[in-house]
Amino acid sequence: MCTLEKTGTNIFILTLTGADEHRLNPTLIDSILSALRQAKSQATKGSVLITRSRGKFFSNGFDLAWAQAASSKPKATERLHHMVELLKPVVAELISLPMPTIAAVNGHAAAAGLILALSHDYIHMKRDRGVLYMSEVDIGLPFPDYFTALFRAKVGSPSVLRDVLLRGAKVKGDEAVRRGIVEAAHDNEERLSEATMRLGEQLASRKWLGEIYKEIRKSLYPELCGVLGLDHLIIAKL
């Protein structure tokens, strides 16, 4: 599950609760989507969202154990496809959220967990724990179309795309900064929290109009928005 709080500086804090791997099963995905929609409904000028998690993991991807607990292989595949479809509106909600978004990655962000992080405008992570990892090539699963569209939108280097998606590279904090996947890496959780809050307060102080911010964001990623079914509002010249 997750919680949503709002600070006095207009920052929404979405926290994946508990101390497990934060595997993305239907219950957790629905909880995240509900929190994002609540933040959107309460957004005002200058709002910001920070997503974080408790424990040793940011998110270790889809809940494959839940899928495999089905009564047959076809039903397990059906459950996996169900989770893929459920996560797509979460990505769409983050790409169209009317405020800047920051992911505070305190541990492993793997597969769908990395997709969740990458859907934010900014990613900060810990230097000493956790990796970014797309496991699909190693476990024999294809990428959903919106996964690859998101990577193409957010990662500009062909060699990084190759290494992460085709080699299953496990990328730690400093390397993730060098490769342009994340903004910064921090020594411990306290510094990670301080840095993301500081960035959130800086962004909130700009008092941007959320509706304009989200339309500019969407205009940066036309292929991704097409895959997600997001319309782009074209505003006539004044």
QUIUR-V601542 format. One record per residue. N is the residue number from 1. RES is the residue in one letter. SS is DSSP state (~ for helix, > for strand, _ for the rest). D_CENTER is the distance of its C-alpha to the mean C-alpha in Angstrom with 1 decimal. Layout:
N|RES|SS|D_CENTER  N|RES|SS|D_CENTER
This chain:
1|M|_|15.7  2|C|>|14.1  3|T|>|15.8  4|L|>|15.5  5|E|>|17.9  6|K|>|19.0  7|T|_|20.8  8|G|_|24.0  9|T|_|22.4  10|N|_|20.3  11|I|>|16.9  12|F|>|15.0  13|I|>|13.7  14|L|>|11.5  15|T|>|12.4  16|L|>|12.0  17|T|_|15.8  18|G|_|18.2  19|A|_|18.7  20|D|_|17.8  21|E|_|15.2  22|H|_|12.9  23|R|_|13.4  24|L|>|11.8  25|N|_|15.1  26|P|~|16.3  27|T|~|17.0  28|L|~|13.6  29|I|~|11.8  30|D|~|14.5  31|S|~|14.3  32|I|~|10.7  33|L|~|11.8  34|S|~|15.0  35|A|~|13.6  36|L|~|11.7  37|R|~|15.0  38|Q|~|16.9  39|A|~|15.4  40|K|~|16.0  41|S|~|19.5  42|Q|~|20.3  43|A|_|18.9  44|T|_|21.7  45|K|_|22.4  46|G|_|20.5  47|S|_|17.7  48|V|>|14.5  49|L|>|11.4  50|I|>|10.4  51|T|>|8.1  52|R|>|10.0  53|S|>|11.8  54|R|_|15.4  55|G|_|17.3  56|K|_|16.9  57|F|>|13.5  58|F|>|9.9  59|S|>|9.6  60|N|_|12.2  61|G|_|11.1  62|F|>|13.2  63|D|_|16.3  64|L|~|18.8  65|A|~|21.5  66|W|~|21.3  67|A|~|21.6  68|Q|~|24.5  69|A|_|26.3  70|A|_|27.3  71|S|_|31.0  72|S|_|30.9  73|K|~|29.0  74|P|~|28.7  75|K|~|27.3  76|A|~|24.8  77|T|~|23.6  78|E|~|23.6  79|R|~|21.3  80|L|~|18.8  81|H|~|19.0  82|H|~|18.6  83|M|~|15.2  84|V|~|14.1  85|E|~|15.4  86|L|~|14.0  87|L|~|10.3  88|K|~|11.2  89|P|~|11.9  90|V|~|8.6  91|V|~|7.1  92|A|~|10.5  93|E|~|10.5  94|L|~|7.6  95|I|~|9.5  96|S|_|12.7  97|L|_|12.2  98|P|_|15.4  99|M|_|14.3  100|P|>|12.5  101|T|>|9.1  102|I|>|8.6  103|A|>|6.6  104|A|>|9.7  105|V|>|9.5  106|N|_|12.9  107|G|_|13.5  108|H|>|12.7  109|A|>|9.2  110|A|>|10.9  111|A|_|10.8  112|A|~|8.5  113|G|~|7.0  114|L|~|6.4  115|I|~|5.2  116|L|~|2.5  117|A|~|2.6  118|L|~|4.4  119|S|_|3.9  120|H|_|5.1  121|D|_|8.7  122|Y|>|9.4  123|I|>|8.5  124|H|>|11.4  125|M|>|12.4  126|K|>|15.7  127|R|_|18.4  128|D|_|20.4  129|R|_|18.2  130|G|_|15.4  131|V|_|14.4  132|L|>|11.8  133|Y|>|13.3  134|M|_|13.4  135|S|_|16.2  136|E|~|17.2  137|V|~|20.1  138|D|~|21.5  139|I|~|21.5  140|G|_|22.6  141|L|_|20.0  142|P|_|19.3  143|F|_|16.1  144|P|_|15.4  145|D|~|16.0  146|Y|~|12.6  147|F|~|11.1  148|T|~|13.8  149|A|~|13.7  150|L|~|10.1  151|F|~|11.4  152|R|~|14.6  153|A|~|13.2  154|K|~|11.3  155|V|_|13.7  156|G|_|17.3  157|S|_|19.3  158|P|~|20.8  159|S|~|21.7  160|V|~|18.1  161|L|~|17.1  162|R|~|20.2  163|D|~|19.7  164|V|~|16.2  165|L|~|16.6  166|L|~|20.4  167|R|_|21.3  168|G|_|18.5  169|A|_|18.6  170|K|_|17.3  171|V|>|16.2  172|K|_|16.9  173|G|~|16.2  174|D|~|19.1  175|E|~|18.9  176|A|~|15.2  177|V|~|16.6  178|R|~|19.6  179|R|_|17.8  180|G|_|15.7  181|I|_|12.2  182|V|_|11.7  183|E|_|13.9  184|A|>|15.7  185|A|>|16.5  186|H|>|18.5  187|D|_|21.3  188|N|_|20.4  189|E|~|18.3  190|E|~|20.6  191|R|~|20.2  192|L|~|16.4  193|S|~|16.7  194|E|~|19.4  195|A|~|17.7  196|T|~|14.5  197|M|~|17.0  198|R|~|19.3  199|L|~|16.9  200|G|~|15.9  201|E|~|19.7  202|Q|~|20.5  203|L|~|18.2  204|A|~|19.6  205|S|_|23.1  206|R|_|22.9  207|K|_|23.1  208|W|_|21.6  209|L|_|22.0  210|G|~|18.8  211|E|~|20.1  212|I|~|21.0  213|Y|~|17.8  214|K|~|15.7  215|E|~|18.5  216|I|~|18.5  217|R|~|14.8  218|K|~|15.5  219|S|~|18.6  220|L|~|16.9  221|Y|_|15.3  222|P|~|18.1  223|E|~|17.7  224|L|~|14.1  225|C|~|15.3  226|G|~|18.3  227|V|~|16.6  228|L|~|14.5  229|G|_|17.9  230|L|_|17.1  231|D|_|20.3  232|H|_|20.7  233|L|_|23.3  234|I|_|26.0  235|I|_|27.8  236|A|_|31.4  237|K|_|32.9  238|L|_|34.6
